[in-house]
Amino acid sequence: MQLADTRKETTLETEGLNHVAESPDLAIIDKIRRVFSKSCKRILLINPPHFPDDLLDIKIVKNSRYYNYPPYGLGLLGRNLKTKGYIYGHLDLNLELLQYIHNEENKEVIPSRIKEIWKEKINAKIKEIKPDLVGLSCMFTMSHGRIIDIADYLKQMHPGLPIIAGGVHVSNAPDLVLKEAKGIDFLSLFESDLSFCDLLDYINGKGSEDQLAQLGTLIDEEYVFLKKRHSPSVQDMDVFPEYADLPVDKYIDYGEMGNFRYWIQEGARVSSILSNRGCRAHCTFCSVANFNGKGVRARSIDSVLDEIEYLGDRYGINHITWLDDDLFFDTQRTVALFNGIVKRNLGITWDAMNGIIVSAAATHPETIDAASKSGCVAINWGVESGNTKILGQIQKPSGIKHCLKVGELMRKYPQIYSRNFLIIGFPNETLGQMLDTIKLAQEMGSDWNGIQKLTPLPNTKIYDQMIDEGLIQHGPEESDEYSFNGRYFIRETEKHRIKEKKQKLNAEEFINFFEQNLEMVPTVEQLDDIWLIMDYKLNYEKILEEENPLRLKKMHKFLWYVSNRMTKNHPLAALFLGIVHRKLGDPESAKACISTAQEYLNQSAYWQTRFKVLSLDHLLREH
């Protein structure tokens, strides 16, 4: 059946660039008619791998350290496609590859087999579904290269098969994605719950072109898009994902969800859930407003509770990690949601993986009390900086006083693991301003501080600022530290592991920058060493004075995790794990850890220089 026969006739003609400039909407509609020459009833939705092949670390995969979330957005699309009567299937290549690596005993063959495996999985799913359209999800910028590879392969094997990509990264850098991924025909921008189905209805003669929204494409190498948005309403959001045959309960076995595996109950079945969309804040480094639009839209409380109950009944899920970017938005609703978990006796624990807005809790401490009673075991706080000027420049909604109040508040809830998000490397940020961040975090007294170098995401204010100031370039032609892989994929701990490997026999100079001129703006390269100094000052040094048994147990949990799952050959973590063992009355374990730390240290010039500058050698002798 030809598309032109299934809907009202139009008199559109393609007239090249002049036509595009005058009427991009008409050019897009004309391209839809050309690409979709027949009906489109069968859809294959693909979640790509979240790691680049060339940076794969097999040990980390086998320790279940790569992120592995059920594809929530694709699950919502699946639900809506099912409701509309379309036939669809899921292929989660991230899960498939992590499973393969976990189960493959011969580590030597894994790197050469990765591409072969995902191609085999795609071919098998194509044969099973026989799709009329493939949808590629790209939620994370670190999947940029993977969707290019997948789209190119699909077009090579199935030239006439339309491909649409969507997700956060696609919406943040649409021109870049399309110009690199020649196999992608269209982008489904922003929240596609409704607009994707609207497009399918139009293709199949069930809707008019007036319904089309949020589509981007290239016309004669020029990026054009439909500006109209069709964002889901609160009522539209009151559904939960349809994962079809995906093993939701098994995801946690092959990777990470959230940041708190070490603190949740061992053997817990974990999944993710989204209570609301958007964020009230306007932080310059954040892309949420671009993707979700302004403000916050919240699902009904009953819908969220129903989803939690469903996850428990169908998959045995007993721990959830919230995907919300502003979980504490609307205090009354938040408290009612947490109370609902208690009233329904859902029997779950939960963590807030995205940074909670600090001022939301500081001004409404009843949210923390309700959270604690409903099963909260861990929270990340969006602190970012301890310098008032920096906080103003990045438009954070919370101030120093809010952070200090939350630090005091969390001392009343020692069973909750409290962790701060901190960022260094803001444009023109000085060492003195970073020192303010250290001082604030120390005064807050949270259990741990996750320090991250600034990640300038495309289509954010800070990204544009850094482009204008010549601090970064737009696109993957950049090299080294600010490459797409370096910027978005490699965690700070992994960067230091790579650096340590290179300097194991011959270490470069290492200095304590906070003993230098505090007015200096450090370079990108210097931020690596500054990160390590901050990590020590905030997360390790305090252990020397800590005597509280519960806090020591928290430190033990995380340090064991660092030493045994996050990284190997880490003398700093091994040394302080030994110190914690000694403080908890386990001298034998302490001795073993400190012996291990000394062994690691003897093998690494990189760590020897750092121990010397940080004056840590004496701890090995004393303990």
Sequence and secondary structure as in RCSB ss.txt:
>XXXX:A:sequence
MQLADTRKETTLETEGLNHVAESPDLAIIDKIRRVFSKSCKRILLINPPHFPDDLLDIKIVKNSRYYNYPPYGLG
LLGRNLKTKGYIYGHLDLNLELLQYIHNEENKEVIPSRIKEIWKEKINAKIKEIKPDLVGLSCMFTMSHGRIIDI
ADYLKQMHPGLPIIAGGVHVSNAPDLVLKEAKGIDFLSLFESDLSFCDLLDYINGKGSEDQLAQLGTLIDEEYVF
LKKRHSPSVQDMDVFPEYADLPVDKYIDYGEMGNFRYWIQEGARVSSILSNRGCRAHCTFCSVANFNGKGVRARS
IDSVLDEIEYLGDRYGINHITWLDDDLFFDTQRTVALFNGIVKRNLGITWDAMNGIIVSAAATHPETIDAASKSG
CVAINWGVESGNTKILGQIQKPSGIKHCLKVGELMRKYPQIYSRNFLIIGFPNETLGQMLDTIKLAQEMGSDWNG
IQKLTPLPNTKIYDQMIDEGLIQHGPEESDEYSFNGRYFIRETEKHRIKEKKQKLNAEEFINFFEQNLEMVPTVE
QLDDIWLIMDYKLNYEKILEEENPLRLKKMHKFLWYVSNRMTKNHPLAALFLGIVHRKLGDPESAKACISTAQEY
LNQSAYWQTRFKVLSLDHLLREH
>XXXX:A:secstr
  GGGSS        HHHHHHH HHHHHHHHHHHH  S   EEEEEE  SS GGG  HHHHHTT SB    HHHH
HHHHHHHHHT EEEEEEHHHHHHHHHHH   GGGHHHHHHHHHHHHHHHHHHHH  SEEEEE  SGGGHHHHHHH
HHHHHHH TT  EEEESHHHHHSHHHHHHH TT  EEE S  TTHHHHHHHHHTTSS GGG  SEEEEETTEEEE
        TTTT      TT  GGGHHHHSB SS TTTS TT  EEEE  EEEES   TT  HHHHH SEEEE  
HHHHHHHHHHHHHHH   EEEE  SSTTSSHHHHHHHHHHHHHTT   EEEEEEEE HHHHHH THHHHHHHHTT
EEEEEEEEE S HHHHHHTT S  HHHHHHHHHHHTT TTSEEEEEEEE  TT  HHHHHHHHHHHHHHT SEEE
EEE    TTSHHHHHHHHTTSS SSTT  GGGSHHHHHT  HHHHHHHHHHHTSSS      GGGS TT    HH
HHHHHHHHHHIIIIIGGGGT   HHHHHHHHHHHHHIIIII SS HHHHHHHHHHHHHTT HHHHHHHHHHHHHH
HHT HHHHHHHHHTT HHHHHH 
